[in-house]
């Protein structure tokens, strides 16, 4: 999958403490609230989307940031 450079730059423009909060507040259908790991940043319909794995069970998870 090609890296979305604009999305990555937008993600890095968010203060580190806020990014950490967003990473640690992701919904997993198995574990409920979890931390996203091994994620990529993409954009869809003008929103940032983190796509990665649940830290606890390793299932696919995503977080939309509008």
PDBQT receptor file of N, H, CA, C and O in Angstrom, charges set to zero:
ATOM      1  N   UNK A   1       0.852  -1.179   0.000  1.00  0.00    +0.000 N 
ATOM      2  CA  UNK A   1       0.000   0.000   0.000  1.00  0.00    +0.000 C 
ATOM      3  C   UNK A   1       0.895   1.240   0.000  1.00  0.00    +0.000 C 
ATOM      4  O   UNK A   1       1.797   1.338   0.832  1.00  0.00    +0.000 OA
ATOM      5  N   UNK A   2       0.670   2.178  -0.904  1.00  0.00    +0.000 N 
ATOM      6  H   UNK A   2      -0.063   2.098  -1.580  1.00  0.00    +0.000 HD
ATOM      7  CA  UNK A   2       1.486   3.388  -0.927  1.00  0.00    +0.000 C 
ATOM      8  C   UNK A   2       1.219   4.246   0.310  1.00  0.00    +0.000 C 
ATOM      9  O   UNK A   2       0.105   4.302   0.831  1.00  0.00    +0.000 OA
ATOM     10  N   UNK A   3       2.261   4.896   0.746  1.00  0.00    +0.000 N 
ATOM     11  H   UNK A   3       3.166   4.850   0.322  1.00  0.00    +0.000 HD
ATOM     12  CA  UNK A   3       2.143   5.768   1.914  1.00  0.00    +0.000 C 
ATOM     13  C   UNK A   3       1.513   7.082   1.487  1.00  0.00    +0.000 C 
ATOM     14  O   UNK A   3       1.926   7.676   0.491  1.00  0.00    +0.000 OA
ATOM     15  N   UNK A   4       0.528   7.533   2.227  1.00  0.00    +0.000 N 
ATOM     16  H   UNK A   4       0.193   7.050   3.036  1.00  0.00    +0.000 HD
ATOM     17  CA  UNK A   4      -0.127   8.813   1.971  1.00  0.00    +0.000 C 
ATOM     18  C   UNK A   4       0.673   9.892   2.714  1.00  0.00    +0.000 C 
ATOM     19  O   UNK A   4       0.462  10.128   3.903  1.00  0.00    +0.000 OA
ATOM     20  N   UNK A   5       1.589  10.536   1.994  1.00  0.00    +0.000 N 
ATOM     21  H   UNK A   5       1.761  10.344   1.028  1.00  0.00    +0.000 HD
ATOM     22  CA  UNK A   5       2.486  11.519   2.619  1.00  0.00    +0.000 C 
ATOM     23  C   UNK A   5       1.737  12.702   3.221  1.00  0.00    +0.000 C 
ATOM     24  O   UNK A   5       2.101  13.174   4.298  1.00  0.00    +0.000 OA
ATOM     25  N   UNK A   6       0.709  13.183   2.553  1.00  0.00    +0.000 N 
ATOM     26  H   UNK A   6       0.414  12.799   1.678  1.00  0.00    +0.000 HD
ATOM     27  CA  UNK A   6      -0.050  14.315   3.083  1.00  0.00    +0.000 C 
ATOM     28  C   UNK A   6      -0.737  13.923   4.391  1.00  0.00    +0.000 C 
ATOM     29  O   UNK A   6      -0.739  14.698   5.346  1.00  0.00    +0.000 OA
ATOM     30  N   UNK A   7      -1.315  12.730   4.437  1.00  0.00    +0.000 N 
ATOM     31  H   UNK A   7      -1.313  12.100   3.660  1.00  0.00    +0.000 HD
ATOM     32  CA  UNK A   7      -1.959  12.255   5.661  1.00  0.00    +0.000 C 
ATOM     33  C   UNK A   7      -0.930  12.111   6.781  1.00  0.00    +0.000 C 
ATOM     34  O   UNK A   7      -1.197  12.475   7.926  1.00  0.00    +0.000 OA
ATOM     35  N   UNK A   8       0.243  11.580   6.447  1.00  0.00    +0.000 N 
ATOM     36  H   UNK A   8       0.460  11.284   5.517  1.00  0.00    +0.000 HD
ATOM     37  CA  UNK A   8       1.296  11.417   7.456  1.00  0.00    +0.000 C 
ATOM     38  C   UNK A   8       1.724  12.775   8.014  1.00  0.00    +0.000 C 
ATOM     39  O   UNK A   8       1.926  12.918   9.220  1.00  0.00    +0.000 OA
ATOM     40  N   UNK A   9       1.862  13.768   7.135  1.00  0.00    +0.000 N 
ATOM     41  H   UNK A   9       1.698  13.651   6.155  1.00  0.00    +0.000 HD
ATOM     42  CA  UNK A   9       2.245  15.113   7.590  1.00  0.00    +0.000 C 
ATOM     43  C   UNK A   9       1.156  15.716   8.478  1.00  0.00    +0.000 C 
ATOM     44  O   UNK A   9       1.455  16.346   9.492  1.00  0.00    +0.000 OA
ATOM     45  N   UNK A  10      -0.108  15.519   8.093  1.00  0.00    +0.000 N 
ATOM     46  H   UNK A  10      -0.351  15.007   7.269  1.00  0.00    +0.000 HD
ATOM     47  CA  UNK A  10      -1.210  16.025   8.931  1.00  0.00    +0.000 C 
ATOM     48  C   UNK A  10      -1.186  15.349  10.300  1.00  0.00    +0.000 C 
ATOM     49  O   UNK A  10      -1.377  16.005  11.324  1.00  0.00    +0.000 OA
ATOM     50  N   UNK A  11      -0.949  14.036  10.314  1.00  0.00    +0.000 N 
ATOM     51  H   UNK A  11      -0.793  13.504   9.483  1.00  0.00    +0.000 HD
ATOM     52  CA  UNK A  11      -0.893  13.290  11.572  1.00  0.00    +0.000 C 
ATOM     53  C   UNK A  11       0.239  13.817  12.454  1.00  0.00    +0.000 C 
ATOM     54  O   UNK A  11       0.045  14.024  13.652  1.00  0.00    +0.000 OA
ATOM     55  N   UNK A  12       1.406  14.033  11.874  1.00  0.00    +0.000 N 
ATOM     56  H   UNK A  12       1.563  13.865  10.901  1.00  0.00    +0.000 HD
ATOM     57  CA  UNK A  12       2.546  14.512  12.650  1.00  0.00    +0.000 C 
ATOM     58  C   UNK A  12       2.393  15.961  13.096  1.00  0.00    +0.000 C 
ATOM     59  O   UNK A  12       3.104  16.406  13.997  1.00  0.00    +0.000 OA
ATOM     60  N   UNK A  13       1.474  16.704  12.477  1.00  0.00    +0.000 N 
ATOM     61  H   UNK A  13       0.897  16.343  11.745  1.00  0.00    +0.000 HD
ATOM     62  CA  UNK A  13       1.235  18.086  12.900  1.00  0.00    +0.000 C 
ATOM     63  C   UNK A  13       0.390  18.147  14.173  1.00  0.00    +0.000 C 
ATOM     64  O   UNK A  13       0.306  19.200  14.804  1.00  0.00    +0.000 OA
ATOM     65  N   UNK A  14      -0.230  17.047  14.551  1.00  0.00    +0.000 N 
ATOM     66  H   UNK A  14      -0.162  16.192  14.038  1.00  0.00    +0.000 HD
ATOM     67  CA  UNK A  14      -0.996  16.965  15.796  1.00  0.00    +0.000 C 
ATOM     68  C   UNK A  14       0.010  16.814  16.928  1.00  0.00    +0.000 C 
ATOM     69  O   UNK A  14       0.940  16.017  16.808  1.00  0.00    +0.000 OA
ATOM     70  N   UNK A  15      -0.145  17.556  18.029  1.00  0.00    +0.000 N 
ATOM     71  H   UNK A  15      -0.900  18.204  18.127  1.00  0.00    +0.000 HD
ATOM     72  CA  UNK A  15       0.804  17.443  19.141  1.00  0.00    +0.000 C 
ATOM     73  C   UNK A  15       0.935  15.986  19.620  1.00  0.00    +0.000 C 
ATOM     74  O   UNK A  15      -0.043  15.239  19.637  1.00  0.00    +0.000 OA
ATOM     75  N   UNK A  16       2.147  15.603  20.006  1.00  0.00    +0.000 N 
ATOM     76  H   UNK A  16       2.941  16.211  19.992  1.00  0.00    +0.000 HD
ATOM     77  CA  UNK A  16       2.461  14.224  20.379  1.00  0.00    +0.000 C 
ATOM     78  C   UNK A  16       1.559  13.691  21.490  1.00  0.00    +0.000 C 
ATOM     79  O   UNK A  16       1.163  12.527  21.448  1.00  0.00    +0.000 OA
ATOM     80  N   UNK A  17       1.229  14.514  22.477  1.00  0.00    +0.000 N 
ATOM     81  H   UNK A  17       1.552  15.460  22.511  1.00  0.00    +0.000 HD
ATOM     82  CA  UNK A  17       0.392  14.033  23.572  1.00  0.00    +0.000 C 
ATOM     83  C   UNK A  17      -1.031  13.722  23.095  1.00  0.00    +0.000 C 
ATOM     84  O   UNK A  17      -1.662  12.789  23.592  1.00  0.00    +0.000 OA
ATOM     85  N   UNK A  18      -1.527  14.492  22.145  1.00  0.00    +0.000 N 
ATOM     86  H   UNK A  18      -1.015  15.250  21.742  1.00  0.00    +0.000 HD
ATOM     87  CA  UNK A  18      -2.864  14.238  21.576  1.00  0.00    +0.000 C 
ATOM     88  C   UNK A  18      -2.827  12.976  20.712  1.00  0.00    +0.000 C 
ATOM     89  O   UNK A  18      -3.743  12.155  20.766  1.00  0.00    +0.000 OA
ATOM     90  N   UNK A  19      -1.750  12.824  19.906  1.00  0.00    +0.000 N 
ATOM     91  H   UNK A  19      -1.006  13.491  19.862  1.00  0.00    +0.000 HD
ATOM     92  CA  UNK A  19      -1.615  11.605  19.092  1.00  0.00    +0.000 C 
ATOM     93  C   UNK A  19      -1.617  10.363  19.983  1.00  0.00    +0.000 C 
ATOM     94  O   UNK A  19      -2.249   9.360  19.650  1.00  0.00    +0.000 OA
ATOM     95  N   UNK A  20      -0.920  10.426  21.101  1.00  0.00    +0.000 N 
ATOM     96  H   UNK A  20      -0.407  11.240  21.372  1.00  0.00    +0.000 HD
ATOM     97  CA  UNK A  20      -0.862   9.295  22.028  1.00  0.00    +0.000 C 
ATOM     98  C   UNK A  20      -2.257   8.965  22.570  1.00  0.00    +0.000 C 
ATOM     99  O   UNK A  20      -2.631   7.796  22.660  1.00  0.00    +0.000 OA
ATOM    100  N   UNK A  21      -3.020   9.996  22.929  1.00  0.00    +0.000 N 
ATOM    101  H   UNK A  21      -2.717  10.946  22.856  1.00  0.00    +0.000 HD
ATOM    102  CA  UNK A  21      -4.390   9.776  23.410  1.00  0.00    +0.000 C 
ATOM    103  C   UNK A  21      -5.247   9.110  22.339  1.00  0.00    +0.000 C 
ATOM    104  O   UNK A  21      -6.027   8.206  22.638  1.00  0.00    +0.000 OA
ATOM    105  N   UNK A  22      -5.104   9.555  21.093  1.00  0.00    +0.000 N 
ATOM    106  H   UNK A  22      -4.470  10.289  20.850  1.00  0.00    +0.000 HD
ATOM    107  CA  UNK A  22      -5.872   8.969  19.997  1.00  0.00    +0.000 C 
ATOM    108  C   UNK A  22      -5.474   7.517  19.756  1.00  0.00    +0.000 C 
ATOM    109  O   UNK A  22      -6.332   6.670  19.507  1.00  0.00    +0.000 OA
ATOM    110  N   UNK A  23      -4.184   7.227  19.829  1.00  0.00    +0.000 N 
ATOM    111  H   UNK A  23      -3.487   7.914  20.032  1.00  0.00    +0.000 HD
ATOM    112  CA  UNK A  23      -3.695   5.853  19.646  1.00  0.00    +0.000 C 
ATOM    113  C   UNK A  23      -4.214   4.917  20.741  1.00  0.00    +0.000 C 
ATOM    114  O   UNK A  23      -4.444   3.733  20.495  1.00  0.00    +0.000 OA
ATOM    115  N   UNK A  24      -4.395   5.452  21.939  1.00  0.00    +0.000 N 
ATOM    116  H   UNK A  24      -4.208   6.414  22.139  1.00  0.00    +0.000 HD
ATOM    117  CA  UNK A  24      -4.806   4.638  23.084  1.00  0.00    +0.000 C 
ATOM    118  C   UNK A  24      -6.316   4.576  23.263  1.00  0.00    +0.000 C 
ATOM    119  O   UNK A  24      -6.792   3.990  24.235  1.00  0.00    +0.000 OA
ATOM    120  N   UNK A  25      -7.071   5.158  22.359  1.00  0.00    +0.000 N 
ATOM    121  H   UNK A  25      -6.684   5.634  21.569  1.00  0.00    +0.000 HD
ATOM    122  CA  UNK A  25      -8.520   5.176  22.468  1.00  0.00    +0.000 C 
ATOM    123  C   UNK A  25      -9.143   4.720  21.151  1.00  0.00    +0.000 C 
ATOM    124  O   UNK A  25      -9.778   5.504  20.446  1.00  0.00    +0.000 OA
ATOM    125  N   UNK A  26      -8.950   3.440  20.832  1.00  0.00    +0.000 N 
ATOM    126  H   UNK A  26      -8.434   2.803  21.405  1.00  0.00    +0.000 HD
ATOM    127  CA  UNK A  26      -9.432   2.842  19.586  1.00  0.00    +0.000 C 
ATOM    128  C   UNK A  26     -10.375   1.703  19.947  1.00  0.00    +0.000 C 
ATOM    129  O   UNK A  26     -10.131   0.974  20.908  1.00  0.00    +0.000 OA
ATOM    130  N   UNK A  27     -11.453   1.546  19.180  1.00  0.00    +0.000 N 
ATOM    131  H   UNK A  27     -11.651   2.138  18.399  1.00  0.00    +0.000 HD
ATOM    132  CA  UNK A  27     -12.409   0.482  19.449  1.00  0.00    +0.000 C 
ATOM    133  C   UNK A  27     -12.011  -0.805  18.747  1.00  0.00    +0.000 C 
ATOM    134  O   UNK A  27     -11.710  -0.812  17.554  1.00  0.00    +0.000 OA
ATOM    135  N   UNK A  28     -12.013  -1.893  19.505  1.00  0.00    +0.000 N 
ATOM    136  H   UNK A  28     -12.258  -1.888  20.475  1.00  0.00    +0.000 HD
ATOM    137  CA  UNK A  28     -11.792  -3.236  18.974  1.00  0.00    +0.000 C 
ATOM    138  C   UNK A  28     -13.058  -4.034  19.253  1.00  0.00    +0.000 C 
ATOM    139  O   UNK A  28     -13.559  -4.011  20.377  1.00  0.00    +0.000 OA
ATOM    140  N   UNK A  29     -13.587  -4.737  18.260  1.00  0.00    +0.000 N 
ATOM    141  H   UNK A  29     -13.180  -4.756  17.346  1.00  0.00    +0.000 HD
ATOM    142  CA  UNK A  29     -14.796  -5.533  18.431  1.00  0.00    +0.000 C 
ATOM    143  C   UNK A  29     -14.637  -6.660  19.438  1.00  0.00    +0.000 C 
ATOM    144  O   UNK A  29     -15.627  -7.182  19.951  1.00  0.00    +0.000 OA
ATOM    145  N   UNK A  30     -13.405  -7.036  19.723  1.00  0.00    +0.000 N 
ATOM    146  H   UNK A  30     -12.600  -6.612  19.306  1.00  0.00    +0.000 HD
ATOM    147  CA  UNK A  30     -13.133  -8.115  20.668  1.00  0.00    +0.000 C 
ATOM    148  C   UNK A  30     -12.791  -7.574  22.061  1.00  0.00    +0.000 C 
ATOM    149  O   UNK A  30     -13.287  -8.085  23.065  1.00  0.00    +0.000 OA
ATOM    150  N   UNK A  31     -11.956  -6.554  22.121  1.00  0.00    +0.000 N 
ATOM    151  H   UNK A  31     -11.553  -6.138  21.305  1.00  0.00    +0.000 HD
ATOM    152  CA  UNK A  31     -11.428  -6.048  23.397  1.00  0.00    +0.000 C 
ATOM    153  C   UNK A  31     -12.084  -4.743  23.851  1.00  0.00    +0.000 C 
ATOM    154  O   UNK A  31     -11.847  -4.287  24.970  1.00  0.00    +0.000 OA
ATOM    155  N   UNK A  32     -12.887  -4.155  23.008  1.00  0.00    +0.000 N 
ATOM    156  H   UNK A  32     -13.080  -4.526  22.099  1.00  0.00    +0.000 HD
ATOM    157  CA  UNK A  32     -13.515  -2.854  23.230  1.00  0.00    +0.000 C 
ATOM    158  C   UNK A  32     -12.475  -1.745  23.128  1.00  0.00    +0.000 C 
ATOM    159  O   UNK A  32     -11.917  -1.570  22.045  1.00  0.00    +0.000 OA
ATOM    160  N   UNK A  33     -12.176  -0.990  24.170  1.00  0.00    +0.000 N 
ATOM    161  H   UNK A  33     -12.630  -1.132  25.050  1.00  0.00    +0.000 HD
ATOM    162  CA  UNK A  33     -11.210   0.107  24.051  1.00  0.00    +0.000 C 
ATOM    163  C   UNK A  33      -9.801  -0.479  24.130  1.00  0.00    +0.000 C 
ATOM    164  O   UNK A  33      -9.478  -1.243  25.040  1.00  0.00    +0.000 OA
ATOM    165  N   UNK A  34      -8.973  -0.104  23.158  1.00  0.00    +0.000 N 
ATOM    166  H   UNK A  34      -9.236   0.516  22.419  1.00  0.00    +0.000 HD
ATOM    167  CA  UNK A  34      -7.627  -0.660  23.078  1.00  0.00    +0.000 C 
ATOM    168  C   UNK A  34      -6.655   0.375  22.546  1.00  0.00    +0.000 C 
ATOM    169  O   UNK A  34      -7.028   1.518  22.281  1.00  0.00    +0.000 OA
ATOM    170  N   UNK A  35      -5.418  -0.034  22.395  1.00  0.00    +0.000 N 
ATOM    171  H   UNK A  35      -5.116  -0.963  22.610  1.00  0.00    +0.000 HD
ATOM    172  CA  UNK A  35      -4.372   0.775  21.775  1.00  0.00    +0.000 C 
ATOM    173  C   UNK A  35      -4.083   0.200  20.394  1.00  0.00    +0.000 C 
ATOM    174  O   UNK A  35      -3.962  -1.014  20.230  1.00  0.00    +0.000 OA
ATOM    175  N   UNK A  36      -3.974   1.082  19.404  1.00  0.00    +0.000 N 
ATOM    176  H   UNK A  36      -4.073   2.068  19.538  1.00  0.00    +0.000 HD
ATOM    177  CA  UNK A  36      -3.645   0.648  18.049  1.00  0.00    +0.000 C 
ATOM    178  C   UNK A  36      -2.120   0.575  17.910  1.00  0.00    +0.000 C 
ATOM    179  O   UNK A  36      -1.407   1.480  18.343  1.00  0.00    +0.000 OA
ATOM    180  N   UNK A  37      -1.631  -0.509  17.305  1.00  0.00    +0.000 N 
ATOM    181  H   UNK A  37      -2.211  -1.244  16.953  1.00  0.00    +0.000 HD
ATOM    182  CA  UNK A  37      -0.194  -0.685  17.067  1.00  0.00    +0.000 C 
ATOM    183  C   UNK A  37       0.022  -1.052  15.604  1.00  0.00    +0.000 C 
ATOM    184  O   UNK A  37      -0.914  -1.436  14.904  1.00  0.00    +0.000 OA
ATOM    185  N   UNK A  38       1.249  -0.930  15.157  1.00  0.00    +0.000 N 
ATOM    186  H   UNK A  38       2.010  -0.618  15.725  1.00  0.00    +0.000 HD
ATOM    187  CA  UNK A  38       1.623  -1.286  13.785  1.00  0.00    +0.000 C 
ATOM    188  C   UNK A  38       0.663  -0.662  12.766  1.00  0.00    +0.000 C 
ATOM    189  O   UNK A  38       0.187  -1.335  11.851  1.00  0.00    +0.000 OA
ATOM    190  N   UNK A  39       0.391   0.625  12.939  1.00  0.00    +0.000 N 
ATOM    191  H   UNK A  39       0.778   1.171  13.681  1.00  0.00    +0.000 HD
ATOM    192  CA  UNK A  39      -0.607   1.272  12.089  1.00  0.00    +0.000 C 
ATOM    193  C   UNK A  39       0.023   2.110  10.991  1.00  0.00    +0.000 C 
ATOM    194  O   UNK A  39       1.188   2.502  11.057  1.00  0.00    +0.000 OA
ATOM    195  N   UNK A  40      -0.795   2.368   9.981  1.00  0.00    +0.000 N 
ATOM    196  H   UNK A  40      -1.742   2.050   9.927  1.00  0.00    +0.000 HD
ATOM    197  CA  UNK A  40      -0.459   3.285   8.900  1.00  0.00    +0.000 C 
ATOM    198  C   UNK A  40      -1.485   4.410   8.921  1.00  0.00    +0.000 C 
ATOM    199  O   UNK A  40      -2.631   4.219   9.327  1.00  0.00    +0.000 OA
ATOM    200  N   UNK A  41      -1.059   5.564   8.486  1.00  0.00    +0.000 N 
ATOM    201  H   UNK A  41      -0.127   5.719   8.157  1.00  0.00    +0.000 HD
ATOM    202  CA  UNK A  41      -1.946   6.724   8.414  1.00  0.00    +0.000 C 
ATOM    203  C   UNK A  41      -2.378   6.902   6.965  1.00  0.00    +0.000 C 
ATOM    204  O   UNK A  41      -1.552   6.910   6.053  1.00  0.00    +0.000 OA
ATOM    205  N   UNK A  42      -3.672   7.042   6.771  1.00  0.00    +0.000 N 
ATOM    206  H   UNK A  42      -4.343   7.035   7.513  1.00  0.00    +0.000 HD
ATOM    207  CA  UNK A  42      -4.236   7.211   5.434  1.00  0.00    +0.000 C 
ATOM    208  C   UNK A  42      -5.260   8.335   5.513  1.00  0.00    +0.000 C 
ATOM    209  O   UNK A  42      -5.549   8.840   6.598  1.00  0.00    +0.000 OA
ATOM    210  N   UNK A  43      -5.802   8.721   4.382  1.00  0.00    +0.000 N 
ATOM    211  H   UNK A  43      -5.568   8.311   3.501  1.00  0.00    +0.000 HD
ATOM    212  CA  UNK A  43      -6.882   9.702   4.395  1.00  0.00    +0.000 C 
ATOM    213  C   UNK A  43      -8.027   9.174   3.549  1.00  0.00    +0.000 C 
ATOM    214  O   UNK A  43      -7.822   8.564   2.499  1.00  0.00    +0.000 OA
ATOM    215  N   UNK A  44      -9.237   9.423   4.032  1.00  0.00    +0.000 N 
ATOM    216  H   UNK A  44      -9.403   9.919   4.884  1.00  0.00    +0.000 HD
ATOM    217  CA  UNK A  44     -10.451   9.034   3.326  1.00  0.00    +0.000 C 
ATOM    218  C   UNK A  44     -11.475  10.140   3.522  1.00  0.00    +0.000 C 
ATOM    219  O   UNK A  44     -11.780  10.516   4.654  1.00  0.00    +0.000 OA
ATOM    220  N   UNK A  45     -11.996  10.653   2.438  1.00  0.00    +0.000 N 
ATOM    221  H   UNK A  45     -11.747  10.347   1.519  1.00  0.00    +0.000 HD
ATOM    222  CA  UNK A  45     -12.999  11.718   2.485  1.00  0.00    +0.000 C 
ATOM    223  C   UNK A  45     -12.553  12.905   3.328  1.00  0.00    +0.000 C 
ATOM    224  O   UNK A  45     -13.369  13.521   4.014  1.00  0.00    +0.000 OA
ATOM    225  N   UNK A  46     -11.265  13.228   3.282  1.00  0.00    +0.000 N 
ATOM    226  H   UNK A  46     -10.602  12.727   2.725  1.00  0.00    +0.000 HD
ATOM    227  CA  UNK A  46     -10.744  14.369   4.022  1.00  0.00    +0.000 C 
ATOM    228  C   UNK A  46     -10.433  14.108   5.476  1.00  0.00    +0.000 C 
ATOM    229  O   UNK A  46      -9.951  15.003   6.171  1.00  0.00    +0.000 OA
ATOM    230  N   UNK A  47     -10.695  12.902   5.958  1.00  0.00    +0.000 N 
ATOM    231  H   UNK A  47     -11.086  12.175   5.393  1.00  0.00    +0.000 HD
ATOM    232  CA  UNK A  47     -10.410  12.540   7.345  1.00  0.00    +0.000 C 
ATOM    233  C   UNK A  47      -9.145  11.692   7.418  1.00  0.00    +0.000 C 
ATOM    234  O   UNK A  47      -8.840  10.938   6.494  1.00  0.00    +0.000 OA
ATOM    235  N   UNK A  48      -8.418  11.821   8.512  1.00  0.00    +0.000 N 
ATOM    236  H   UNK A  48      -8.665  12.434   9.262  1.00  0.00    +0.000 HD
ATOM    237  CA  UNK A  48      -7.293  10.926   8.755  1.00  0.00    +0.000 C 
ATOM    238  C   UNK A  48      -7.831   9.596   9.262  1.00  0.00    +0.000 C 
ATOM    239  O   UNK A  48      -8.795   9.559  10.027  1.00  0.00    +0.000 OA
ATOM    240  N   UNK A  49      -7.208   8.507   8.835  1.00  0.00    +0.000 N 
ATOM    241  H   UNK A  49      -6.425   8.537   8.214  1.00  0.00    +0.000 HD
ATOM    242  CA  UNK A  49      -7.615   7.178   9.280  1.00  0.00    +0.000 C 
ATOM    243  C   UNK A  49      -6.367   6.414   9.686  1.00  0.00    +0.000 C 
ATOM    244  O   UNK A  49      -5.430   6.268   8.901  1.00  0.00    +0.000 OA
ATOM    245  N   UNK A  50      -6.365   5.926  10.925  1.00  0.00    +0.000 N 
ATOM    246  H   UNK A  50      -7.126   6.045  11.563  1.00  0.00    +0.000 HD
ATOM    247  CA  UNK A  50      -5.295   5.052  11.387  1.00  0.00    +0.000 C 
ATOM    248  C   UNK A  50      -5.780   3.620  11.183  1.00  0.00    +0.000 C 
ATOM    249  O   UNK A  50      -6.857   3.255  11.655  1.00  0.00    +0.000 OA
ATOM    250  N   UNK A  51      -4.992   2.809  10.483  1.00  0.00    +0.000 N 
ATOM    251  H   UNK A  51      -4.117   3.105  10.099  1.00  0.00    +0.000 HD
ATOM    252  CA  UNK A  51      -5.348   1.415  10.237  1.00  0.00    +0.000 C 
ATOM    253  C   UNK A  51      -4.216   0.554  10.765  1.00  0.00    +0.000 C 
ATOM    254  O   UNK A  51      -3.072   0.675  10.326  1.00  0.00    +0.000 OA
ATOM    255  N   UNK A  52      -4.546  -0.327  11.721  1.00  0.00    +0.000 N 
ATOM    256  H   UNK A  52      -5.476  -0.426  12.077  1.00  0.00    +0.000 HD
ATOM    257  CA  UNK A  52      -3.507  -1.148  12.319  1.00  0.00    +0.000 C 
ATOM    258  C   UNK A  52      -4.073  -2.345  13.048  1.00  0.00    +0.000 C 
ATOM    259  O   UNK A  52      -5.089  -2.912  12.646  1.00  0.00    +0.000 OA
ATOM    260  N   UNK A  53      -3.402  -2.724  14.130  1.00  0.00    +0.000 N 
ATOM    261  H   UNK A  53      -2.576  -2.263  14.456  1.00  0.00    +0.000 HD
ATOM    262  CA  UNK A  53      -3.756  -3.911  14.897  1.00  0.00    +0.000 C 
ATOM    263  C   UNK A  53      -4.059  -3.540  16.343  1.00  0.00    +0.000 C 
ATOM    264  O   UNK A  53      -3.507  -2.582  16.883  1.00  0.00    +0.000 OA
ATOM    265  N   UNK A  54      -4.950  -4.320  16.963  1.00  0.00    +0.000 N 
ATOM    266  H   UNK A  54      -5.399  -5.099  16.524  1.00  0.00    +0.000 HD
ATOM    267  CA  UNK A  54      -5.248  -4.183  18.391  1.00  0.00    +0.000 C 
ATOM    268  C   UNK A  54      -4.024  -4.672  19.169  1.00  0.00    +0.000 C 
ATOM    269  O   UNK A  54      -3.477  -5.734  18.873  1.00  0.00    +0.000 OA
ATOM    270  N   UNK A  55      -3.611  -3.905  20.144  1.00  0.00    +0.000 N 
ATOM    271  H   UNK A  55      -4.056  -3.042  20.384  1.00  0.00    +0.000 HD
ATOM    272  CA  UNK A  55      -2.449  -4.272  20.958  1.00  0.00    +0.000 C 
ATOM    273  C   UNK A  55      -2.696  -5.561  21.739  1.00  0.00    +0.000 C 
ATOM    274  O   UNK A  55      -1.760  -6.322  21.983  1.00  0.00    +0.000 OA
ATOM    275  N   UNK A  56      -3.932  -5.811  22.129  1.00  0.00    +0.000 N 
ATOM    276  H   UNK A  56      -4.692  -5.192  21.931  1.00  0.00    +0.000 HD
ATOM    277  CA  UNK A  56      -4.248  -6.967  22.970  1.00  0.00    +0.000 C 
ATOM    278  C   UNK A  56      -4.453  -8.263  22.192  1.00  0.00    +0.000 C 
ATOM    279  O   UNK A  56      -3.887  -9.297  22.550  1.00  0.00    +0.000 OA
ATOM    280  N   UNK A  57      -5.264  -8.217  21.123  1.00  0.00    +0.000 N 
ATOM    281  H   UNK A  57      -5.723  -7.377  20.832  1.00  0.00    +0.000 HD
ATOM    282  CA  UNK A  57      -5.641  -9.464  20.441  1.00  0.00    +0.000 C 
ATOM    283  C   UNK A  57      -5.124  -9.555  19.003  1.00  0.00    +0.000 C 
ATOM    284  O   UNK A  57      -5.299 -10.580  18.344  1.00  0.00    +0.000 OA
ATOM    285  N   UNK A  58      -4.488  -8.487  18.517  1.00  0.00    +0.000 N 
ATOM    286  H   UNK A  58      -4.345  -7.655  19.052  1.00  0.00    +0.000 HD
ATOM    287  CA  UNK A  58      -3.896  -8.444  17.176  1.00  0.00    +0.000 C 
ATOM    288  C   UNK A  58      -4.907  -8.439  16.027  1.00  0.00    +0.000 C 
ATOM    289  O   UNK A  58      -4.522  -8.681  14.884  1.00  0.00    +0.000 OA
ATOM    290  N   UNK A  59      -6.186  -8.171  16.298  1.00  0.00    +0.000 N 
ATOM    291  H   UNK A  59      -6.499  -7.974  17.227  1.00  0.00    +0.000 HD
ATOM    292  CA  UNK A  59      -7.173  -8.044  15.225  1.00  0.00    +0.000 C 
ATOM    293  C   UNK A  59      -7.012  -6.699  14.540  1.00  0.00    +0.000 C 
ATOM    294  O   UNK A  59      -6.447  -5.765  15.109  1.00  0.00    +0.000 OA
ATOM    295  N   UNK A  60      -7.513  -6.606  13.316  1.00  0.00    +0.000 N 
ATOM    296  H   UNK A  60      -7.972  -7.365  12.854  1.00  0.00    +0.000 HD
ATOM    297  CA  UNK A  60      -7.485  -5.343  12.585  1.00  0.00    +0.000 C 
ATOM    298  C   UNK A  60      -8.403  -4.327  13.267  1.00  0.00    +0.000 C 
ATOM    299  O   UNK A  60      -9.534  -4.648  13.632  1.00  0.00    +0.000 OA
ATOM    300  N   UNK A  61      -7.907  -3.105  13.435  1.00  0.00    +0.000 N 
ATOM    301  H   UNK A  61      -6.988  -2.844  13.139  1.00  0.00    +0.000 HD
ATOM    302  CA  UNK A  61      -8.704  -2.012  13.978  1.00  0.00    +0.000 C 
ATOM    303  C   UNK A  61      -8.406  -0.751  13.170  1.00  0.00    +0.000 C 
ATOM    304  O   UNK A  61      -7.403  -0.677  12.461  1.00  0.00    +0.000 OA
ATOM    305  N   UNK A  62      -9.279   0.226  13.286  1.00  0.00    +0.000 N 
ATOM    306  H   UNK A  62     -10.094   0.167  13.862  1.00  0.00    +0.000 HD
ATOM    307  CA  UNK A  62      -9.094   1.506  12.611  1.00  0.00    +0.000 C 
ATOM    308  C   UNK A  62      -9.650   2.616  13.488  1.00  0.00    +0.000 C 
ATOM    309  O   UNK A  62     -10.546   2.397  14.303  1.00  0.00    +0.000 OA
ATOM    310  N   UNK A  63      -9.105   3.804  13.306  1.00  0.00    +0.000 N 
ATOM    311  H   UNK A  63      -8.377   3.982  12.644  1.00  0.00    +0.000 HD
ATOM    312  CA  UNK A  63      -9.572   4.979  14.033  1.00  0.00    +0.000 C 
ATOM    313  C   UNK A  63      -9.680   6.122  13.044  1.00  0.00    +0.000 C 
ATOM    314  O   UNK A  63      -8.703   6.464  12.378  1.00  0.00    +0.000 OA
ATOM    315  N   UNK A  64     -10.873   6.721  12.941  1.00  0.00    +0.000 N 
ATOM    316  H   UNK A  64     -11.667   6.443  13.482  1.00  0.00    +0.000 HD
ATOM    317  CA  UNK A  64     -11.089   7.879  12.070  1.00  0.00    +0.000 C 
ATOM    318  C   UNK A  64     -10.893   9.138  12.901  1.00  0.00    +0.000 C 
ATOM    319  O   UNK A  64     -11.420   9.254  14.008  1.00  0.00    +0.000 OA
ATOM    320  N   UNK A  65     -10.140  10.064  12.364  1.00  0.00    +0.000 N 
ATOM    321  H   UNK A  65      -9.712   9.969  11.466  1.00  0.00    +0.000 HD
ATOM    322  CA  UNK A  65      -9.890  11.340  13.034  1.00  0.00    +0.000 C 
ATOM    323  C   UNK A  65     -10.359  12.433  12.087  1.00  0.00    +0.000 C 
ATOM    324  O   UNK A  65      -9.772  12.651  11.028  1.00  0.00    +0.000 OA
ATOM    325  N   UNK A  66     -11.440  13.127  12.491  1.00  0.00    +0.000 N 
ATOM    326  H   UNK A  66     -11.918  12.950  13.352  1.00  0.00    +0.000 HD
ATOM    327  CA  UNK A  66     -11.969  14.167  11.619  1.00  0.00    +0.000 C 
ATOM    328  C   UNK A  66     -11.596  15.547  12.088  1.00  0.00    +0.000 C 
ATOM    329  O   UNK A  66     -11.968  16.536  11.457  1.00  0.00    +0.000 OA
TER     330      UNK A  66
